[in-house]
Amino acid sequence: MEPVPAPGLATAADLDPADGRVHTIAGGAMLTTVFLEDAGRSGAGRGRAAAAAAAASPSTSSSDGEWSDADADEAAALRAAGFPTSFAGSGLHPPRRPRPRREGTGMLERFPDGATGVRTVFGGGEGGGGEGEGERPSPSSSSPPSHAPPRGPARKYYAHRYSLWSNYDAGVLMDGVGWFSATPEALARHHAARTPSPSLVLDAFAGCGGNAVRFADREGVAVVAVEMHRGRAAATVANAALAGPAAAAALDAVAADFFTVAPRMRADAVFLSPPWGGPAYARSAKPFALEPDLGGLGAGLASLVSAAAAAHAPGAQLRVAAFLPRHARLDQAIAAAPAGARVEVERAVVGGRLKGVTVYYGTWARAAG
Ligand code: MGP
């Protein structure tokens, strides 16, 4: 392990992403790197060659953002199979698993009969077409989640759809915000693999489920996906169903504001992948500030981590992780740690590109040495 002098290191991007060594940085935190293969290139689901062939074909969907005959056929097939293809204003009809309703005060109390015992609740979040709080408007984020190629700035992410969802063609539902904030599948699976089992994980900014579905796919892990946009919460449930019955059974979604529901949670681990302010987050060469307002969220990382700490089950060890921009201010990420908590900053290199950093707090962070 090689110590990196503090406070000189402002961002993870300051170090060559190819440098996979473990460093000690400010405050005794560890800086590690994970190298992952891009799910869109690894042959999982539909491979890159097939994607390229599809993009080359004028009759199939591509990153040009237009609907094609193939998309329309696919949407019709999905509807026929009972899957939602959008959650437009008039009705929210996510596929619901039959699950007994129980009386109780808190919708997120852990049930005595096991880690998966959390009710599916669609709360009073925003409607299918609205912007969530803290999300800067973008032309493509106003449409309800659907399987259609996005328009506007999210088109760039559609080009990477198999990296985000190797099973994209099964009918994955996304919207503009979902597109730009989805964690690459390989990385989301890595986050899940680092999660203890059994455990109840709270995904505080679930979007369309890029992380939540991978957590739910891990054996022994149950997930509560919190997303204040109702349409995205429903898309998360639908996308979990596409991952298989086990993932579907292990995930529940709540359309609510994380800060409001956090004190009622009883989680073993809390995952934070907040909005970074839209696709323009990386335009400035300046390190990305996490305080006092992370990407227009109206709160900084320290407040998020403290809400996440309050969302733990009584007596549970602190386990919080935050996925942040690759040029995030590491000094602020470290300062956000609750007193005495261990910190690990993990750079995520996917397909050879530094995609972001995951900051793990408490017992989710690896111990030095
Ligand atoms: P990117 O930097 O916008 O794209 O997003 P790319 O293609 O890596 O970089 P570019 O240099 O070619 O422009 C990289 C990854 O960061 C995305 O796949 C998401 O996982 C994540 N990400 C991006 N944004 C804007 C957000 C966000 O607002 N919130 C969260 N949680 N993740 C984001």
Residues whose N, C-alpha, C, O or C-beta is under 5 A from the ligand:
A	BS01	MGP	F180 S181 A182 T183 P184 S273 P274 P275 W276 G277 G278 P279 Y281 F323 K355 G356
